[in-house]
Amino acid sequence: MADIIIRKRPLTEAVQTQRKFFKKTARGKVIKVIRERYLRDDVPCGLYPCKLCSSEISIKKHIPLHGTPSHSLYPSGHLLMPDTNVFLHQMDLLESTLFNVPIILLQTVVDEVRHRSLPLYNRLKGIIDSEDKNVYVFYNEYREDTAIVRTKNETPNDRNDRAIRKATAWYNSHISLSFPKTRGQHASVPAVVLLTEDAANRSLASTEGISASSVRQYVEGMDTSAKPQLLDLLSVASEEIEPTRTAAASRSALYPEYLPAAILMAGVKSGHLHQGHFNANPYNYLEGSANVQSFTKPILLIGREHMNRSVQGDVVVVEVFPESEWKAPAEEVVDQDATLKNDDAEESEEEAEDHGEAGLHRKERALPRDTTTKAPLEKQPTGKVVGIIKRNWRAYVCHIDRTSLASANTESLSIQTVFASPVSRLLPRIRLRTRQAPALLGQKILVTIDQWSVTSRYPEGHFVRALGQVESKEAEQESLLLEFEVPYRPFGKAILDCLPAEGDKWVVPPKDSGSLVWRDREDLRDLLICSIDPPNCQDIDDALHARLLANGNIEAGVHIADVSHFVLPDNPMDTEAASRGTTVYLVDKRIDMLPSLLGTNLCSLRPYVERLAFSAIWELTPNADIVHVRFTKSVIASKAAFTYDEAQIRKDDSHLQDDLTNSIRLLNTLAQKLKGKRMAAGALNLASPEVKIHLDSTESSDPIDVAQKEMQETNSLVEEFMLLANISVAQKIYEAFPQTAVLRRHLPPPRTNFEKLQDILLKRKGLALDVTSSGALAASLDRCVDANESAFNTLVRIMATRCMLSAEYFCSGSVGRDTFGHYGLASPIYTHFTSPIRRYADVLAHRQLAAAISYTPLHPSLHGKSYVERIMDNINHRHRMAQMAGRASVEFYVGLALKAKGRKDENQEVQEEAFVIRTFRNGLGVFVSKLGIEGLITFKQETKFDPDQYTLTTPLPDGGSVDIGVFDKVLVSISVEKDKNTQRGKVKMSLVKPINSKAL
């Protein structure tokens, strides 16, 4: 046995290895904390070959000792050592496959990036793990030669800058020792270059004899044909670290400066200021709003100055004006493209004196004047943005505005300043400088916002990459996924390695094999279990059964795919599923949360195959009252997989009297009674526009027609038992884990949300809408009928749905018990348990339920409230984005289907009946129920608008006039044209009856 030698460090080194500080606990107690770090002299440099570092320590990834010679300033080769700001501002450059310089990444930088921005830290981890990148992480804080201690009065930022410079100097010295002297002189030694955007840091590095460069200076000196593309990737925000430019300082401010962060925080805490999310108005780019907790109505922000450079989704701080200055939203469609079409991208900061800017200011001033005549009921809190807490900036899908190119430079590759128009109408145009403008015309591109100064009318950004030609199916699909932040990368090797080694050959082992799979599992393979799903469903995660008991009661069971058996906590597959949050369903494809081997095979409850399940089994009375419920892990063998239509036909066929058919009838009878109980308790029967797209074939995925989805009794059958399972599981996991149960709630909407709909119904139809409770709302919605129009009730329910708040996942210990309820379902507690293949929240509920029935211990992470809260926030965001992506996909394919239908009928326009759902001063919002789409019809000529009666009076060619109001049925002509923002085919509508709007 080798001798163990303990080396004792002298006391003089304690200052370098110990860190003392005081910390205040949540209860206000001050404690002294001492942290020690153990310094080593054998932390490897990561260079290969290096004769100085110990060869006994294995390293997964090396970088070449000679670096790379492809730079005009460093002909002997070089390696890069970027500081923190480079990763905070230039991540797009560093992620690019065109940028493959060897990089030494310091532990100091990694820790600071993690502290400053978690999303950027995750991207940085992706760079570190990428096989295409040449990056080595050096633990400088634990190497004796590079570790430093913060000195008195030194800021954390200055301390980190000094640590980076010391590590750079050590690397240069270390490399020089690896190159032997030839005739007393060193051979050509590669340089380690400090890459920093901080001019002061570069100056200090130069003083210390360290090679340093800004990112732009470095890229401009690169010897590569990809230099133009790399220069376009540079963020303009990094220029803020340089000394202030005289030109920028001389420009007049168009927006007020933000208040300092300390004042913002103090104002929010005192209630003088209010924090909330900024929402842009999709109809009027000169208006926005911010939802804050202190007011039941959103705070109205009128004009660009009061919105003060806010972008959709930003967390803003708002100052509310006195109540005498409150306004109502302007009932007018104001299009950004039409108003600002003459803006010059090169001169947009200096147009305050031109005609376009003056006209724009007049337009903004006109909006408040128009709203002063509104009734006090319609006015809402009005204010201005005084600061930004958190930016929601990311990469946006855009296209180059052709009109912003200089006409003389359309074929030039010189730098041009152009406008990038985002796909979303909620975003402002972005100004960027690029050498590739002519080549990018007609393409979808990704653009990131870098900054928005007070002297610039528009935010400034940089080009990231091209997605492909507009209207090409591939580019449109990718742009849609990027637009709604849907993770769509293929599953990596580490994730796929978590799958069963047998692959698709995996089967449930025999019961008598002694396998752990059968531990505490019930054998339910003999039960008559079946699944009922939409057509072509491959990820079958639920199945049902029902049978009569000897005592006259009924046993009913819901069996859910046991995904948590395969997806173990904290492994790479679990981490990826938590990040994705949900499966995203588009018209022609599905973006899975889990690898397809699980989702469509091993976890899918296919018929005639043994599968692992998590079962909820009730004993119910014939009146659907619960006698008892139990939960168990199980093994099932489904006897059939029906579509909704197939199950409905089977149930209705009186000639079929087999046990499986009778079990479906039994389930249906129970479901009707369960639904009756829910409705009696005040559950809402709401509606949303749902259509199905008929595709030419699965190979081409070309749409040929659109039709409304038909709901069968069997749809309701499945829904009722899924609701019953979710409610029962919610009660069980909350009982077991009252502080960290994963639940879902639907808060009651503020009554003010319904004020406009109530006023419209009363004035237009003489109908009252009672919103005092969910039961009262359900009853009054049932009374909203029009004897002459059967679709009227559905329309009202759709409009009522839009007044609701969104349901959300939450951690039980994070909110008050009285806020647990699900308003729409009239249930005091609820969760999601029934779709673990496609929802990560259900996977967590499975783990908690398994622990609650003592099947397996709960993973430590699910005991932590902060962890559950963080996961819930991400899942809520992913769920919202998935819903919007699905709707956008349907809208895109509806456009393609209408285009195909127009070509087939040799007529480019389709005529359909529609309902007016909103009136503006210069247009109408209409809803085509047959197609499930909305449209905006604008009038160019003057019309008479009555905001109190929600009507618009338009002149007729013969000198008369016609009134059009909300709920009126009209005939519209539908065509498909290229949208100016999305550059994809978009449905455009015009009025045919009672008047032809094309003549207006």
N, C-alpha and C positions, 0 to 999 in steps of 0.2 A: 504494500500500500504506500502510495506516495505521501511524503511529508506535507502537512498543511502549514503554510506560513502566514501568519496574521501580521499585516503591516499597519502600524499605528501612525496616523498623520499628526504632525505637530499642531499645537493650538493656533499657531499663526495662520494656518490654512482654514480655520473654522469660518472666517468671514467669507471665504469663497464657496464654502459648501453648505452654509446654513442661511436660512432666510427667516427673519422674525417679523411678524406683523400682528396687528390687533384686528379682531373681527367682531361685528355686532350680530348677535343671533336674532331670530325672528321674535323672541320674547324680550329683546332689549338688553340682554346680558352681554357684556364685553368680555371676550376671552382672548388670551394670548396664544398665537399659533406659531410653532417652530417647524419649518420644513427643511429637511436635509436632502442634499443630492450627493451622490457618490461619484466622484470624478475618476476617469480611467485614462490611461495612456495608450490603450490599444483599440480605440474606436477606429475602424478602418476608413480610409479616405474614399474607397469605392472606385479608384482608378485602376485600370488594367493595361499593361502589367506594372505593378508597383512593388519594388524590392524592399521598401522601408516598412510597410504594414505587415502585420502578422498574417501568415497564410493559414493559421489554424482556425480563424473565424470565417465561417462560410457566408458568402454574400449571394443573394438571389440575382442581383442585377448589378453589372459593372458599366462604367462608361470608359471610353478609350482615353488612355493617358495623353495621347497626342492631340486630342480634341478634334476640331474640324478646321481645315485650312480655307474654307470658302468665304473669306472676307478680306476686303481691300486693306483694312487697318491692322489686321493680324495675320500676316503671311506665314508665320511660323506655327499657326494653329492656335486655337483658343477654346475655352469652355466658358459657359455663362453661369453667373451666380445672381439671379434676380432678387430684388428686395420685395417686400410685401406689397407695395403699391403697384408693382408690375402685375402681380396676380389679381389685385383688386380691380384694375382698370383694363388690362390687356389680355384677359382670359381667352377671347376669341382668337387672338394671334397665337397664343401658346397651344391652343387645342388644334390648330390647323395642321393638317397632314403635310402641308408645304413647309412647315417650320420644324426642322428636325435637328436642331443644334443640341449638342450634349449639355445638359443642365445639372448643376449641383444645387440641390434644394435643401436649404438649411432647416433644421428643426425649429429655430426661432421664427422663420417665415411661416412654416406650416401652422404653428400654434397661434400666430397673430391672425392669419387668414381665418382660422376656425373661430377665433374670438370675434372677428369683425363681420363675417358673413358666412352663415352655414351653407346656403346654396353654392357659393363660390368654393367653399371648402370641399363640398361633395364633387364639384367639377375638378378640383385640384387632385382629389383622390383618384378620379378617373384617369387623369394624365399620368399619375404615378404608376397606376396598375396597367396602363396601356402597353401592349407589346410593341406598338409602333413608335413609342416615345423613348428617348434616351435620357432618363431622369434617375438620379441617385439621391436618396435622402440621407444627409449627413447630420448626425446627432451632435451638433456643435456644443450644445449646452452641457454635455456629459464628457467631452474630451478635455483633458487638463490643459491642453495648449490653446483651446479656443473659448473656454468658458469664461464669462465675465460676471461681475456683480454691479448692480446699479449703484452709482455714487450718490452722495447727498445732493439734493436739488436737481438731479437729472431726471428728465421726464421719461416715461416708459418708451415713448417713440424714439427719443435720442439714445436711450440705452440699447434698444434693438438695432438701430442704425449702426451703433458702435460695434455691436456683436457681429453684424454682417460684415463690416469692414475688417474686423480682426480675423474672421474666418477666411475672407478673401486673401488677406495678406499671408495667413498661414498656408493656404493652399499653394500660392505662388512660390513660397519658400520651400514647401514640401516637394513640389514638382521639380524645382531646380536641382534638388539633391538627388533626384532619380536619373538625371542626365549627367553622365561622366564628363569630366573636362578633357578637351583635346588640345594638347600643347599649351596648357595653362588657361584655356578659354572654354567657357561653357558652349555646348552645342546649341542649336536653335531650340529654345525652350518655349513651349506653348504658354499662353497667358490665360489667367483666370480673370474674366472681365466682370466687374460689378455693373449690373444693369439696373438703373434706377431712374425714375422720373423726377426725383428731388434734386434740384440744382445745387442746394446747399450740401447735400450728401455727396454729390459728385465733386464739389469743390474740396471737401474734407478728404475724400479719397485721393484726389490728385496731390494734395499736400503730403499725404502719407505714402506716396509713390505707388498707388494702386490704379490700375487701368479701369476707367469707368466710362459709361456711355448712356445716353438716353435711348429709349426704345426706337424712336424715329431715326436718330442718328445711326443706330446700329443697323436697322433694316435698310436704310438708304445705302449703306456700305456693303451689303451682302452681294455676293457674286452668284446670282441665280436668275433664271429667266422668269421666275414667279414673283419677282420684286413688286410689280404693279399690284398683284393680288394681295400680297402681304401688306403693302402700304395702305390699301383700302381697309384692311382689318384693324388698323390702329384707332384706338378710342381718342376722341378729341378732349375728353374730360381730363386726361393726363396733363394737358397744357396748363391746367389751373395751378400746378405745383411750380411752374416756371414763373419768373418775375412778371408782374402785370404788364400787359401790352398797352402801349399808349393809345393805339387806335380803338381798342375796346373801351378804354377808360373815357374816351372823348365822346362816345355815343350817348344819346339821351336815353334815359330809362323808360321803357314801355310798361313795366310792371313795378309794384312796390317790393322792396326787399323783405325777406322773411324775418320775423322776430327771432332773437337768439333762443337756443334750445331751453335755457334755464327759465326764461320768461314764459315760453310756451308751456312748460311743465307746471310752473307755478300757477299760470292762468287756468289750466285745465283742472288742477287740484282745487283751486278756489271756486270754480264754477263760472268765472268770468269768460273763459274761452271753452270751446267744446271740441272734442275729438271724434272723428268718424271717417268713414270711407267715402271718397269722392265718386260720384256717378254722373257721367255725361248724359245729356239729353240726346237720344237718337234722332229726334226730329228737328232740333234746333241747336246748332253748335255753339250758339251764344248763351246757352243756359246749361247749368249743371245743378247738382244738389249734393248734400252730405247728410247721411243718416247718423244721428247722434242719439244717445240714450235720454238726454234731457228733454227732448221734444217728441211728441207723437207723430208730427209731420216732419218730413225732411227739411233741412235748411236750404232755401233757394239761393242760388248764386247766379246773378245776372251780369252778363258781360265778361269779356276776357280778363279785364283788370281785376274783377272780384273773384274770378276762378283762379287767377294768379298762378299760371303755369302748372295747374293740377292736371294729372293724367288719370284716366280711368283706373280705379282700384287703389290709388294712393291713399295712405292714411294721413288725413289733413287735420289741421287745427283751424277752427272757424270762429270769427267774432260775429255775434248776432247784433243786428241793428236794433234801435228802439222800435217798439211795436207800431208806432205811427209811420214807420218807413217800410213795413212789411208789404210785400207784393203778392200777386198771383202769377202762375206761369203764363207766358204768352201763348195764346192759341194760334200759333203760326208755324209753318214749316219754313225753316231757314237753312238752306243747303250751303255747306262750306265751299264746295267746288265751284258753285255758281257765283258766290259772292267774292271769292278770292282768286278767280281764274286768271286775273291779270298780274298777280304778284310775281316778282322777279326773285328767284332763289338767291342770286348773287347780292341783291341789294335789299333784302327783306328787313334788315335792321334799320334802314335809313329811309323808310317810306312814310314816316309820320306826316310828311308835308304833302304827299301826293293825293290825287283825287280819290284813289281807291281807299286810302286810309281814312280820309275825311268822311267819305260815304259810309265806311264801316262804323266810325264813331257815331255818326248820325243814327245808324241803324240800332246800335246798342242803346243810345239815349232814348230812342223811340219805344223800346220795349217796356221800360218802367212806366212811361206815360200811358201806354195802352192798358196797363194793368191797374191803374189807380181807380178805375170805375167799377172794379169787381166788388161783389158782395163780400162782407167781412168773413163769411164762412169759407170762401174760396181762397182767401189770403193765407199765406203760410210764413213761418219765420224766414227772414231774409238776412243775408250777411255776406261776409267776404272771407277768403282764405288768407290767414296771416302766417302760416307756417306748414311745413311738411314733416311729419314724424317718420314716415317710411315710404320710400318710393316703390312703385310696383313695376318699374321698368324691366323689360326683358327684350328678347329678340322678337320682333314683329314681322309678320308676313306683309310684304308691300309690293308695289310695282313702281317703276320710274315714270313720273309724269312727263310724257313726251313734250308737252308745251314748255317745260322748264329748261329744256336743253337750248343752248345758244345755237341759233340756226346755222351759223358758220362753222360750228364745231361738231356736226352730227357724225362725221367720219373720223374725227380726231381722237387720239388717245391721250391728249393732255388733260390735266386736272380740270374738272368742271364741277360747279356747285349746282345740284339739282334737287328737286323735291321727290321724296318717296311717299307715295300715298298708301297708308295702311289699308288692309282689307276691311278692318272694323271701322264703321262710321263713328265710333265712340272715341277715336283717337285723332289727334291733330296730324297734319302733314309734318314729315321729318326732313330737315335739310341735311344733306351729306355731300361730301367732296369725294369724287371718285374719278379714276382714269378709265373706267370701263363702261361709262354711261351709254355710249352707242351700242355696245354689245349686249347690254342688259335690257334694252328696250324690248317689250313684248314678253318679258320673263317675270315669273314670280321670284322674289328675292327675300332674304332675311336681313333686317336692319335692326340694330340695337341703338337705343337712345343713350347718349353719353352725358349730356348736360342741357340745361335750358336757362340761359342767363337773362337778367332783367332787361338787357338791351336788344334781345332777339324776339321777334314775333313768334318764331317757331323753335321747337327743340332741335338740337343738333345730334347727329348720330353717325354711325359708320356701317358700311356694308359688311355682311358676314359671309353669305354664300348665295349662289343661285340655286333655285329649286327646279327650274325647267320652264318650258314654254307655257304661257297662260292657256287655259282650257284643255291642256293635255291631261288625261285622267290621272297619270302618275303624279304630276306636279300639283294638281288640285287636291288629291288625297293627302299628300305630304303637307301641303300648306294648311289644310284643314286640321290635321293632327297637331301641327306646330302652333296654329292660331289658338287652339284650346289647350295647349300644354299637355298633350297626351303622350306619355312615354311609349315609344313604339320600336325601340331598338330591339334586335334579336336577343334572346336569352343567352348569356355568356356561359363559358365552360364551367365556371365555379357553380353557377346555378344549376346547370344540367347535371353536374356531378352529384347533386343532392337527390336525384331521382333514383328509384329502385334500379339496382344493377341489372336485373332481369329485363328491364325495358318493357315492351308491350307483351312479353311472355309472362309477366308477373300474374299470379293467380292467388286466390285465397287458399292457404295451405289446408290440407285435410284436418278435420276436427280432432282426430285421434293422433295427430303428429306431435303433439306437445308444444306446438309453436306458441310463442307469446302473443301472437295476433289474436288467439282465442281467449286470452286471459280476461275474465269477467265480461265476456261478450255473450249475448243471447243468440241462440240459433233460431232465426225467424225465416228460414229458407222455405218452409212449408206454407207460409201465409200467402194468400192470394193478393199479392202486391202488384200495382201497376202505376205507370207514370202517364201524365196528361200534359202535353206541352204544345208550343207552336209548331208548325210544319218545319221540317229540316233541322230540328233542334238536336245538337250534338252534345252539348254540355248539360246533361240531365242530372240536376242535383237534388230533385225531390220526387218521392213516390208515396202512394197512399194505400191504405187498406181499411176495410170495415167488415165486421161480422157480428152476428147476433150472439148474445151470451145466454146461458141457461136461465138466468134470473130475469130475462126480458129486457135487460139493458143492452147497449151496443158498445163494442170495442172499436175504436177508430185510431188509426196510427198514421203519423207523418214520419217518413224515413228520409233522412238527409245524408248526402254523401259525406263520409267521414274524412274530410280533407285534412283535418289536423293530425291524422295518423301519418300522413306523408309529408306535410309541411311542419317541420319541427321548429320550435322557437329559436331565434337568433342565428339560424344558418343562412347562407347567402340567398336561398330561394325565399325564405321568410322575409328577409330584408327587402328583396326586390318586390315581393307582393305588397309589403307595407308601403313602399314608395309608390307603386302603381295605384293601389287603393281599390281599383275596380276594373272589370272588363269593360271595354268601350265597344258598343255596337253601332256600326255604320251600315248603310244600306247594303253594300256589297262585300263587306269584310268585318272581321272581329279582331280587336286588339286585346289579346288575352292577358289576364292578370297572372295566370300560372301557365307553365309549359303545357303544350297540347297533350302530351302523354298523360298528364293528370286530368286536365279539363275535359277532354273528349274521349278518354279511354279509361284509365284505372279508377278514376273517381266518378265517372259518368255512370248512372244507374241504368245501364242498358238491360234490355230484356234477355232472359235465359242465361244470364251470367251472374255468378256469385260476386257480390260486392260488399265492402265494409260500409256500415251506415251508423248514424247516430239517430236513435228513434225516440219520438215522443208518443206515448200511448195513453189514451184516455178511456175511462169508462164513462159513458154518457147515458142519460135517461133518454127515452124516446122523444122527450121534449128538448133535447140538446143541452140539458143541465149537466155540468161536470160533477161526477161522483168522486173521481180519483184520477190523478195523472202521475205517470212515472217516466223517467228518462233512462235510457240504457244504450250502451254501445252494442251493436248487433252485426250479424251477417244476414243479408237478404238475397233473394234471387227473384227479381221482378218477372212477372208472368206476361207482361205486355207493355208496349210503349205506344200510346195513342196520341193522335193530334186532338185538338179541341173538337174539331168537326167529327172525327171518327168516334170519339167518346160520346158526343151528342147523338149521333145516329144510332149507336149501340144502345144508349139509354132509352131512346124513343121507340125502338123497334120492339113491339109487344111480343113478337114471336121468339125473341131471345130470352131464355129463362135460365141460362147457365149461372153458376156461382159468381163468376167475375162480373158479369153484367149486373147481377142483382146487388153486388157490393158497390158498384158505381151508383146505382139508384139509391142505395142506402146512404152513401156519402152525399148525394145531391139533396136528399130529404133533410139530412142534418144541416147541410150548408145553408139551405133556405131558412131554417129555424135560427141558426147562428146569426145570419144576416139580419133577420127580423129583430133579434135581441139587440144587435148593434145599432140599428136604425132607431129603435125605441129609446135607446140610451142617448141619442143625439148625434150619432155618426152622420157624416156628410156624404152625399152621393154627388161628387163633383165630376167634372168632365174636362178633357183636354183633347185637342184636335189630333187624331191618329189616323194615318193613312198607310197603305201598303203599296210598295212599288213593284209592279210586274216587270221582271227582267226577261230579256230575250233568251238568255241561257246563262248557266253558271260560268261558262268559259268567257263569254264576251262581256257579261254584266251590263249590257246596254238596256236602259229602261224603255219600255214600250207603252206603259199605261199606268195610271194612278187610280186607286179605289179606296173608299173608306174601309177601315177594319170593322168587321162584324163581330159583335160579342155574343157568345153563346152562354147557355146556362152552365156549361162545364167550365167556362172561364171563371165564373163566380164560385163554382164548387172548389176549384183549386185555391182561389184567392182566400176564401173563408177559412180553410184549414191551415193555410200558411199564416194568416193573421192569428189564428188560435194558437199555433205553435210558437210564434214570436212572443205573444203575450205571456204564455205559460213559462217560457224560458226566461223572459225578463224578470218575472216574479221570483224564479228560483235563483238566478245569479245575483239579484239584488239582495235577497235574503242571505246568501252566502258571503257576498263581498260588497257590503253597503258603501264602501268608499271608492271602489275602483270598477264597479260593474259597467260594462259597455252597453249603453242604452241609446234609444233614439226618441226624440220628442218633437212635437209640433206645437209651438206656442200659439195661444189665441192671438189673432191679428188685432191691432188697435182699431177701435171703431172708426177712427178717422179714415182708415184705408177704404172703407165702404161708402164714405159720404158722397162721392161723385156718382157711383153706381146707384145708390139710393135715390139721389136727385134725378138722375136720368130716367129710372124706372117710374118714379112718381109723375114726372112731367110728361113723359112720352107715352106711358102706358097706364098710368093711374094705379100702379102696383106698389105696395109697401114691402120693404125688405127689413125684417127684424134681425138685428145682429147682436142682441143681448146675450145670446148663448149659442152654442153649436146646434142644439136642438131647435131653438127658435129659428135659426138661419135655415136649417134643413126643412122645417115646415113651410117657411115662407118661400123657399126655392121651389117646393112642390106646387105652390099656388101661382107661380110665375108662368102662366100658360097663355097662349094665344090660340083661340079656336080656329083661326084662319091659317095658322102657320105652325106645323108640328115641330119644326126645328127651333122654334123660339126658345123653348125651355132649355135645350142643350146649349144654345148661345149664351143665355144668362148664366148658366152654370160655368161655362168657360170663362166668362168675364168675372164671375165671383172667385174662381180659382186664382185669378191673377191678383186679387186683392189680399190673398193669404200670404203669410210668411212661409219660408221654406222650412221643411223638416230638417233636423240636424242630429248628428251623433254627438253624444256627450259622455263625460265621466260622471258617475253618480255622486261622487263626493265633491264635485266642483260647483254644483248649483243647489238651490234650495229644493227640498222634497216636494213643495207645492208647485214646482215648475216642471215636474217629470212628465206630465200628461201629454197625450197625443190628441190634439184638438179635432183633427179630421176624422179619427177613428173612435173618438169618445172613449178612449182607454186611459186609465190612470198611469199605466206603465207599458213600455213597449221596447222591443229591440229587434235586431235582424239576426236570424239564426238559419234561415231556410235556403240561402244561396251562397255557400262558402266557396264554390268554384269561381264565382265572379265578384264577390265582395269580401274585402279583407275584414270588415267589421264582424262579419259572420264567423270568420276563422277565430277571432278573439273570443266571441261569445261561446264557440264550441270549447275552447280551452277552459274558460271559466265554468261552463256547465260540467265538463269532465271532472274538474276539481270539486265542484259542488256535490257531485254524487260519489266522490272519493274514488274515482277511477284512476286518476293520476294527480300528483301535486301540481299546484299552479306555479308557472314559471315566475321567478322573482320580479321580472319586469312588469308583470300585471298586478303586482302589489304596490307599484309606485304610481301615485296619482299624476305626477308631472309627466311621466312617460305616456300614460294613457291619454292625457290631455293633448300632448304633442301629436300622437297618432291620430286622434279624433280630428284635430285641425286639418291635418293633411288629407284624411279620408273625405271630410266635408268638401274641401277644395276640389279634390279629384272627382267627386261625385257630381258637383256642379258643372265642372268642365266637360265631363262625359255626357251629361244631358245636353249641353249646348252643342257639343260636337255631333251628337246624334241628330239633333234638329237641323243643324246646318247641312248635314249629309242628306237628309230627306229633302230639304229645300233645293239643294243642288240637283238631285235626281228628279225631283218634280219638274224642274226647269228642262232637264234633258228629255223627260218623257213628253212634256208638252211640245217641245221642239220636234221630236220624232212624230208626234201625232199630227202636228201642223204640216209636216212634209208628206205624211201619208195621205192626208185629206187635200193636199195641194192648196192649203190655205194656212198661212203663217199665224193666224190668230184663232184662238178658241174662245167661245162665248159661254159663260157660266153665270148662274144666279149667285148673288152675294148679299151679305147684310152689312149695313153701315154700322161700324162700332165706334167711330170717333169723328168729330167734325173739327176742322181748323178754319182759320180765316181765309185760307187760300187752297183748301183741299179737303179730302175725305180719307179716312181709314176704313177699309172694307175687309170682310172675312168671307172666303169662299169655302163653305163647309164641306163640299164634295171633295175638294182637294186638300183641305186642312191647311191652307195658306192664307196669309194676310197680304194686303197690297196697299200702296199709297197712291192716291189719284190727286194730282195737283192741277189747279186752274190758273192759267196765265192772265185771263181777264179779271176785271174787278167783280167781286161777288159781295152779297150782303150777308154778313155773319151775325147770328143771334146766339151769343154764348150762353144766355140764360135758358133758352129753349133747345139748345144743341141742334140748331138747324142752320142750313146754308141756303140762301136764295140765289139762284143763277138765272140769268136772262135767257130767253128763248129767241131763236132767229126771227120769229114773227112779231117781236116786240113785247111778248108776255114774259112770264117768269115761272119758275117751278121751285118748290121747297123740298129740300132733302134733309132728313134728320136721322139721328141715331135709331137703330132697329129697323129702318126702312129697308125693304128688299129692292135691289137694283140689279140690272144686267150689266156685266162687265165684259170687256174684250181682253183676252190674256195673250200676250206675246212674250217672246224671250229675246232679250237683247243683252249685249255685253255691259255689265255693270262697271261704272267708272272706278269704283273702289276695289272690288274684288277681282275685276278683269275676268270674271267667269260669267257664263250665261245666267241672267237673273230674270225672274218673272216680272213683267211690267204690265200694269193694268190701266185701262181707260174706261170711262163710263160710256155705255151705249144707250141705256134707258134709265131714267126718264129723259135724259138729254145726252147728246154726244159731246163728251168733254174735249174731244180733239178740235172742236170748233171754238172752244173757249180759250 
